Amino acid sequence: MTSNKSICIVGPSKRFLSGISYYTIRLANAMSAEKNVSVICFRQLLPTFLFPGKSHVGKNISDLNFSPGIPVFDGMDYNNPLTWVQAYLFLKMQKPDIIVLQWWTSSVAHMQLLLKIFANLLHKPKIIVEFHEVVDPFEESILPIRLYSKITGKLLRRNLDAYITHSESDKQLVAERYSIAPEKIHVIPHGLYDQYGELLDIKAARKNLLINDEFVILSFGLIRKYKGIPYLIRAFEQLPPQILEKSRLLIVGEVWEDRKELLDQIKTSSFSDRITLVDDYVPDEKVNFYFSAADVVVLPYLRASQSGIAHIAMSFGKPVVVSEVGGLKESMASYEGTFFVPPGNVDSIKKAILSQFGEKKYYEAPDQKWDKIINCYIELIQSI
């Protein structure tokens, strides 16, 4: 593949801000150092009132932007055919040799399918699908969405040139679920989310957050059923009294599912005064305060392909208590600060948290810089 080959990356815009929005920007910026890159962003993903995080839709809460010089079409909407025509014209103008589609939700499958059709009508570029999620259990539980996802997903995945996952376990799941030949699925590690500034002085960070406890346990990120937060609360409650009285459980992130159950669990806890829930999407400029203030980050997931939160924690050198599930077993294995626990095991979570009391240890982040990640993409692109 010669150096003038161009790549179009397709993912969500910052309007419906999520970890995949950040990933799309970081990937495009890193790739642009080596290749000609353009980007198509999905702007309106679904009716806003149906989006669990609707309170932050459209708000400017992230400082991360595409590098100057990257052509970006930031405006393909699920319900606006005019924007589909504009996307077609953008592809016609850019003439990418490779299109990389980010897959994380079936709600955008028809737009991705349209782009595949447009590409075939134009100059037939190679098409890659990058899986961040194999299947969303919530979407799978709703019959109309399940049928929509099955039909459009099958049409989209047919006869593509390559597929990407971020772990060997996800590769196996994708191969089995979608009947894709394993040799067409390539494993590329997830790059670190290290865009949130420097690690701050722990006392200054806690002062900013109005925290004066000695031991701070942080859970961060969107709160969904599979994140296992109830197990973390129960583990916190079982800490020895002499440690509990010095501790703060900090649960930070928009509550997307089981809001009433979570609020009731915190309210009825004997240690509710030691638990702080920040039910909000944290803007970029505040992220380093929370991670700098924490003694340990706990991610008690019941299932997971990857975790952007784990990559943030690693970039800040924090110890991470994490469930030994899915792709996390691979992506976290090389990080010295990882403490694996069985999913849903309250006693193991408690013991892992206790092991960090008084430690105040900093760990070196794994070598998952974006320039090395991009080399993996380039090797894949050359191979197809």
N, C-alpha and C positions, 0 to 999 in steps of 0.2 A: 504494500500500500504506500503510495507516494504521499509526501507531506501536504500536498494541496487538497487531499480528500477532506470533505466537510461532514460535520455531524450535527444533527438536529436533536436536541433533548426535549422531551415532552413531559411536563409535570404540572402540579397545581401552582397557582399564583399565590401571592401573599394575602389575597383577599380572604380566602378560607385558610388562614395560616395554620400549618401543621409541621411536624417533623419532616414530611416529604417535601414541603415547600423549601425548607432549609437545605435538604439533600439536593434538590434540583439546582438550587443556586450554587452550592459548594461544588457540585460535580461540573456544572457548566464553567464556572470560573477557573477551576483547576484544569479542565480539559482545554480551555482556550489558550493556555500557555503552550500547548503542543499542537493543536489542530484548529481549523476554522470551525467555529461553533455558532449555532443559532438556537433559539429556544421558542417553543410554543407553550404558553401557559393556559391552563383551564382556569377561567376566572369565576364563573358561577357554576358550582358543582351540582347543586340541587336546590329546591326551594329553601330559602334561608330559614324559614320557621321550622323546618324539619331537622336542621343541623343542631346537634346538642350544644355546640359552642357558639350559638348564634350571637351571644352578647359581644363577642370580639370580632365578628365578621366585618371586614372593611376598615378596621382600626389600624393605624400605623404604629404597631408595637414592636417592630423589628428594624434594626439598623442594617441588616444584611441585604445587599443588593447585587444585581448582576454587574460584572465588570464593564466599564465603558468600552464600547466597540463591539459588544456582543449584540447582534440583532435579536430583538425580543418581540414576539407578538403576544401581548398580555391581554387576551380578550376572547377566548373561545368559551362560549356559554352553552350549557346543556340544552337550553330551550330557545336559542336564537339562531335560526338558519343563516341570517346575514353574517354572523360571526364565523360560521362554517365556511362560507364563501371566502371570507377574508383570510381564513387559515389556509384554504386551498391556494389563494393568490400568493400568500407568504411562502408556502412550500415551492410554488412555481418559480418564485423569484430567487429563493435561496439555493434550490437544486441540491439538497444534501445527498451525500453518498450513503450515509447511515442515519437511521432514525432509531433513537432509544426511547421506548415508552416506559414510564414508571407505572407499575401496577401496585395499587394498595387498596383500592375499593372498586366494587363493581358499578358504583354510581356514575363513573365516567367511561364505562366500557363502550357505549355507543359513539362517544366522541373519538375514542382511540380507534374504533372500527372505521369511522369515517376517514380518519387520517391514513389508515392503511389503504382504503379504497382510493383516496386522492393520490397517494404515492404510486400506486399501480397504474393510475390513469396518466401520470406524468412520466417519470423517468425510471421507475422501478428501483428505488434504493433498497439496500439491505435493511431489514427491520429486526430489532432486538427488543424483547420484553424483559424488563428488570423487575423481579418479584420482591416486594417488601413485605407482603403478606400472602399466604397461600389461599386462605379463605377467612372472611370475617364471620365469627359465630353469630353475631347479631344479625347480619344480613342473611346468613344462611337460615336463620330461624323464621324469616318472613317469606311466605310462599311466593307472592308476586316478584319480590326482589330475587329470590332464589332461582325462579324460572328465567327471569331477565338475565341474570348473571350467567346462568348455564348456557343459554342460547348465544348471547353476544360474545361471551368469553370463548366459547368453542370456535366461533367464526373468526375471532381476533387471533387466537393462538395457532390457527391452521396455517401450515406451510411458512412459518417464519424461519429466519436464518439462524437465530441463536436465542438463548434464554440465559438470564443471570439470576443467581440467588446469592445470599451473603453467607451461607453455611452449607456444609455437606448434608446436614439433616434436612434443611429446606429443599435441597436438590432432590433428595430421595422422596420427600413429600410431593413436590411438584411433578416429578416423573411418574409417581404412582397415581396421583389424583387426576392428572390431565393426560396420561398416556403419552408422555413425551420421551423420546429416546434420550437416555442419560448423557450420551456423548454430545448432545446439542445443548446441554445445560452446563454453564460455566460458573464456578464459585469465585466471587470477587469480594474481599473483605469490605466491611463498612468503614468509611473514613471517620476520624474523630471529629466531633463537634467541639472545636476549640476556638470558636469565634466570640466567646463571651468575656474576654478580657483576662486580666491576671488574677491569680489567687490573692485575696486580700488578707490583711491581718485579722485573725479570728475575733479579737476583741472589738475591733472597729466594725466588722461585719455584723456582729451581734448587737452592738449599740445601735446601728442603723435600723435593725429589725426589732428593736426594743426587747431583746432577749437577754436575760441575766442568769440563765441556768448554766451549770457546769458541764453538762453532757447533753449534746443536741443530736437527735436522731432524725434524719431527713428522709421523707418520701416525696418524690417530685414527679410531676407529669400528669397528664389527663387521667382521671379516676374512672376506671371501667371495671366491670365485674371480674375480668380475668387478671386484674392487677393485684388481687389478693390483699387489699388493705385491711379487711376485717381480721385477718390472721395476724397482721402486724400489730394492730391495736391490742389483741388478746395477748400477744407475746410481750408487749410493753407493760401491760397490766401485771404480768407475772415476774417482772424484774424484782430483785430483792428490795425491801422498803428503803434501806439506806442509800440505794442507788436511785430509786424512783424519786425520792425527794430532791434529788439534784438534777433530774433529767427533764427534758422537753421533747415530746414527740411532735414534729413539725410536718404536717401533711399539706403539701402545696400542689394545687392543680385544679382545673375545672372538673366538677363532678358531672360526668356524662350519664352514668347509670346508677341505679339503686341509691339515689340521693337520700330518700327518707330513711332507709335502713342504716345508712352511714351516720346520718345526723342523730338518729335514735341511739345508735351504739355509742357514739361519743358522749351524748347527753346523759345516758344512764351509767356510764363508766364511773367507777369509784375514784378514778383519777382524771376526770374530765378537765380539772383545772391545770393538768400537766400536758394536755393535748391541745394543739392549735391547728385549726383547719383554715387554710387560705384558699377559698373556693373561687379561683380566678386564674386567667391565663396570664402568666407572668411576662411582662415586657423584657426585652433583651437586657436592658441596662440594670435590671434587678437580679438577673440569674446568678451572677457571680457572688452577690451578697448571701444568697441562700446556701450555695455550695461552700463558700468560704466559712460560713458560720457553723457548718455541720461537722460533727466528729465522725459520723458514719452515715452512709447512704444505704437505704434498705429497699430492695425491689423484690417483693415476695410474689412474683408472677405465678399464676397457675398454668400459663402457657405463654410462649413468645417465639417469634421468629428472630427479631432483633430488638434492641432497645436504644433509641437515641439518648435516653436519659443515662444509661450506663456509659455511653461514650462521653457524655458531658462530665460525669463523675470521674472517669479515668483521666480526662484532660486536666482536671483539677487535683489529681493525685490522691483522691479520697478513698478510704476503704469502702468496699461495696459488698453488702450481704445480698446475694441474689439466688433465686431459685435455679436449680440445675435442670433447666428445661430447654427444648428446642435448640435454636442456633446460639443461645446464650452460653451453652456449654462449650462451644468452640470459640466464640468471639471473646469471652472473658477468661479463658483458660491461661492465656499468656500474661495476664495482668497479675502481678504479685499481690495486689491488694484485694483480690477476689476471695470471698468466703461463701462457698456454695452451701445451700440448704435444700432439703427435699421440698417440693411444692406443697403448701398447705400444712406444713409441720410446725406448729406453734412452738414446741419445745426447742427445736433446732434453731428457729429464728431468734428466740430468747437467748440461747447460749452463744450464738454468733454475735449478737449485739453486746452481750456482756464481755466478750473477748476484746472488745474495742474500748471499754471503759478505761480511761486514764492513759491510753496509748499515744494519742496525738501524733500519729505517724504519717509521713508523706510518702507516696509511692510514685515511681517513674511510670509515665504513660507508655503504653505499648507503641511500637513503631508502626502506626497506621496513618501516617501522614498522607495527605491527598496526592502528592506527587508520585508516591509509590503505588497508590491505588490506581492512578491514571495509567501507569505503565501496564497494569493488568488489563485495563480496557483496550489499550492500544494493541497488545498482543492478541486479544480476542478479535478485534477489528481486522487486523492483518490476516488472521486465520480464515476469515469468511470472505 
